[in-house]
């Protein structure tokens, strides 16, 4: 490697490190206050860089928000991949794989509340800004990798007989496809997690059932539904 190439590598490393600081700062601010309520000036100040420098890395807040969303899901993907890549997990039947996955999800509500609140604000932001789907390719790819862990467990359970919702006496469940069951499961869990993360105790009635207990009940409803 010649001197010019070495200089370029150092410069690239510094750029990557600076962008990482910006993304991490933006994630925390977006998750706490919402994307619409945070300006690029706010992010520049929190990141300790000039506004002009910030715009050299990210030309718009939309571009930055998408980068932050991809970053957030890649972290989540690493958490789930780490847990569900072990030989012990692989030896479980499909139903118990789903059960373990949902247990991790329950813990995530406590340890990663900022993730759920950020995803809520991000979904609202891209809807309001009418962000086109081709801008979200990397973001969707990060989500898809995590989702496949759940889909594979469902398919395994159907094949090994440990998941049998298609044999249910309930007509709706009996006719549900794997994709329909997966999407409904994850949307239900995410909606509850986001509600609890953002405004869990907004009303007095919200305080009558402890947050983790609500997640636990929903998870058990799902597990019961997976059995005939």
C-alpha positions as CSV (number, residue, x, y, z in Angstrom):
1,X,0.0,0.0,0.0
2,X,1.5,3.3,-1.0
3,X,1.3,6.6,0.9
4,X,-1.7,7.9,-1.1
5,X,-3.7,4.7,-0.5
6,X,-2.9,4.7,3.2
7,X,-4.0,8.3,3.5
8,X,-7.2,7.5,1.7
9,X,-7.9,4.6,4.1
10,X,-7.3,6.7,7.2
11,X,-9.6,9.4,5.7
12,X,-12.3,6.8,5.0
13,X,-12.0,5.4,8.6
14,X,-12.3,8.9,10.0
15,X,-15.4,9.5,7.8
16,X,-17.0,6.2,8.9
17,X,-16.3,7.0,12.6
18,X,-17.8,10.5,12.3
19,X,-20.9,9.2,10.5
20,X,-21.2,6.5,13.2
21,X,-21.2,9.2,15.9
22,X,-23.9,11.2,14.0
23,X,-26.1,8.2,13.5
24,X,-25.8,7.1,17.2
25,X,-26.6,10.6,18.4
26,X,-29.6,10.9,16.0
27,X,-30.9,7.6,17.0
28,X,-31.1,8.6,20.7
29,X,-32.7,11.9,19.9
30,X,-35.2,10.6,17.4
31,X,-36.2,7.8,19.8
32,X,-36.8,10.2,22.7
33,X,-38.5,13.1,20.9
34,X,-39.5,11.9,17.5
35,X,-38.0,12.7,14.1
36,X,-40.2,15.7,13.3
37,X,-39.2,17.4,16.6
38,X,-35.4,17.2,16.0
39,X,-33.7,19.5,13.6
40,X,-30.4,19.0,11.8
41,X,-29.0,21.8,13.9
42,X,-29.9,19.8,17.0
43,X,-28.1,16.8,15.8
44,X,-25.0,18.7,14.8
45,X,-24.8,20.3,18.2
46,X,-25.3,17.0,20.0
47,X,-22.8,15.3,17.7
48,X,-20.2,18.0,18.3
49,X,-19.8,18.9,14.6
50,X,-20.7,21.9,12.5
51,X,-24.0,22.0,10.6
52,X,-22.1,22.3,7.3
53,X,-20.1,19.2,8.1
54,X,-23.3,17.3,9.0
55,X,-24.8,18.2,5.6
56,X,-21.7,16.9,3.9
57,X,-22.4,13.4,5.3
58,X,-26.2,13.6,5.1
59,X,-27.8,16.0,2.6
60,X,-31.2,15.8,4.2
61,X,-32.8,14.7,7.4
62,X,-34.7,12.0,5.4
63,X,-31.4,10.5,4.3
64,X,-30.1,10.5,7.9
65,X,-33.3,9.0,9.3
66,X,-33.1,6.1,6.8
67,X,-29.5,5.5,7.8
68,X,-30.4,5.5,11.5
69,X,-33.3,3.1,10.8
70,X,-31.0,0.7,9.1
71,X,-28.5,1.0,11.9
72,X,-31.2,0.3,14.5
73,X,-32.4,-2.8,12.7
74,X,-28.9,-4.2,12.2
75,X,-28.3,-4.0,15.9
76,X,-31.6,-5.8,16.5
77,X,-30.7,-8.4,13.9
78,X,-27.3,-9.0,15.7
79,X,-29.2,-9.6,19.0
80,X,-31.5,-12.2,17.5
81,X,-29.0,-13.9,15.3
82,X,-26.6,-14.3,18.2
83,X,-29.3,-16.0,20.3
84,X,-30.8,-18.2,17.6
85,X,-27.6,-19.4,15.9
86,X,-26.6,-21.8,18.7
87,X,-26.7,-25.6,18.4
88,X,-29.1,-25.8,21.4
89,X,-31.6,-23.6,19.7
90,X,-31.3,-25.5,16.4
91,X,-32.1,-28.8,18.2
92,X,-35.5,-27.4,19.4
93,X,-38.7,-28.2,17.6
94,X,-40.4,-25.3,15.8
95,X,-42.9,-24.5,18.6
96,X,-40.1,-24.2,21.2
97,X,-38.0,-22.1,18.9
98,X,-40.9,-19.7,18.6
99,X,-41.4,-19.7,22.4
100,X,-37.7,-18.8,22.9
101,X,-37.8,-16.1,20.3
102,X,-40.9,-14.5,22.0
103,X,-39.1,-14.7,25.3
104,X,-36.2,-12.7,23.9
105,X,-38.8,-10.2,22.5
106,X,-40.3,-9.9,26.0
107,X,-36.9,-9.0,27.4
108,X,-36.2,-6.6,24.6
109,X,-39.2,-4.5,25.7
110,X,-37.4,-3.7,28.9
111,X,-33.8,-3.4,27.6
112,X,-34.5,-1.8,24.2
113,X,-37.4,0.5,24.6
114,X,-35.7,3.2,22.5
115,X,-35.7,0.8,19.6
116,X,-39.5,0.4,19.6
117,X,-40.2,4.0,20.1
118,X,-37.8,4.9,17.2
119,X,-39.4,2.5,14.8
120,X,-42.8,4.0,15.6
121,X,-41.5,7.5,14.9
122,X,-39.7,6.4,11.8
123,X,-42.8,4.7,10.3
124,X,-44.8,7.9,10.9
125,X,-42.0,10.0,9.4
126,X,-41.7,8.0,6.1
127,X,-45.4,7.9,5.8
128,X,-45.8,11.7,6.2
129,X,-42.8,12.4,3.9
130,X,-44.1,9.9,1.3
131,X,-40.7,8.3,1.1
132,X,-40.6,5.9,-1.8
133,X,-40.0,2.2,-1.3
134,X,-36.8,2.2,-3.4
135,X,-35.2,4.5,-0.8
136,X,-35.8,1.8,1.9
137,X,-34.1,-1.2,0.3
138,X,-31.3,-1.5,2.9
139,X,-33.7,-0.9,5.7
140,X,-36.1,-3.6,4.5
141,X,-33.2,-6.0,4.0
142,X,-32.1,-5.6,7.6
143,X,-35.7,-6.3,8.8
144,X,-36.1,-9.3,6.4
145,X,-33.1,-11.1,7.8
146,X,-34.5,-10.9,11.3
147,X,-37.9,-11.9,10.1
148,X,-36.6,-15.0,8.5
149,X,-35.6,-16.4,11.9
150,X,-39.3,-16.3,12.9
151,X,-40.5,-17.7,9.5
152,X,-38.1,-20.6,9.6
153,X,-39.2,-21.5,13.1
154,X,-42.9,-21.4,12.0
155,X,-42.2,-23.6,9.0
156,X,-40.1,-26.0,11.1
157,X,-43.0,-26.3,13.6
158,X,-45.5,-27.0,10.9
159,X,-43.3,-29.6,9.3
160,X,-42.4,-31.4,12.6
161,X,-46.0,-31.2,13.9
162,X,-45.3,-29.0,17.0
163,X,-47.2,-26.1,15.5
164,X,-50.7,-27.1,14.3
165,X,-52.9,-24.0,14.0
166,X,-54.0,-25.3,10.6
167,X,-55.8,-28.1,12.4
168,X,-57.6,-25.7,14.7
169,X,-61.4,-25.8,15.1
170,X,-61.3,-22.0,14.6
171,X,-61.9,-21.5,10.9
172,X,-59.8,-18.3,10.6
173,X,-56.7,-19.9,12.2
174,X,-57.2,-23.1,10.2
175,X,-57.1,-21.1,6.9
176,X,-54.2,-18.9,7.9
177,X,-51.0,-19.2,5.9
178,X,-47.6,-19.1,7.5
179,X,-47.0,-15.6,6.2
180,X,-50.4,-14.4,7.5
181,X,-49.6,-15.9,10.9
182,X,-46.1,-14.4,11.0
183,X,-47.2,-10.9,10.0
184,X,-50.1,-10.8,12.4
185,X,-47.9,-12.1,15.3
186,X,-45.1,-9.6,14.7
187,X,-47.4,-6.6,14.1
188,X,-49.4,-7.4,17.3
189,X,-46.2,-7.6,19.4
190,X,-44.7,-4.5,17.8
191,X,-47.8,-2.4,18.2
192,X,-48.0,-3.3,21.9
193,X,-44.3,-2.8,22.5
194,X,-44.5,0.6,20.8
195,X,-47.6,1.6,22.8
196,X,-45.9,0.7,26.0
197,X,-42.6,2.4,25.1
198,X,-44.2,5.7,24.0
199,X,-47.3,6.1,26.1
200,X,-47.7,3.0,28.3
201,X,-49.1,4.9,31.3
202,X,-50.8,7.8,29.6
203,X,-54.1,7.0,31.2
204,X,-54.9,5.8,34.7
205,X,-56.4,2.6,33.3
206,X,-53.0,1.8,31.6
207,X,-51.5,1.4,35.1
208,X,-53.8,-1.4,36.1
209,X,-51.8,-4.1,34.3
210,X,-48.0,-4.0,34.5
211,X,-46.3,-3.6,31.2
212,X,-44.3,-6.8,31.1
213,X,-47.4,-8.7,32.2
214,X,-49.2,-7.4,29.1
215,X,-46.5,-8.6,26.8
216,X,-46.5,-12.0,28.6
217,X,-50.2,-12.4,28.1
218,X,-50.0,-11.5,24.4
219,X,-47.2,-13.9,23.9
220,X,-49.1,-16.7,25.6
221,X,-52.2,-15.9,23.4
222,X,-50.0,-16.3,20.4
223,X,-48.5,-19.6,21.6
224,X,-52.0,-21.0,22.4
225,X,-53.1,-20.0,18.9
226,X,-50.2,-21.9,17.3
227,X,-51.6,-25.1,18.8
228,X,-54.8,-26.7,17.5
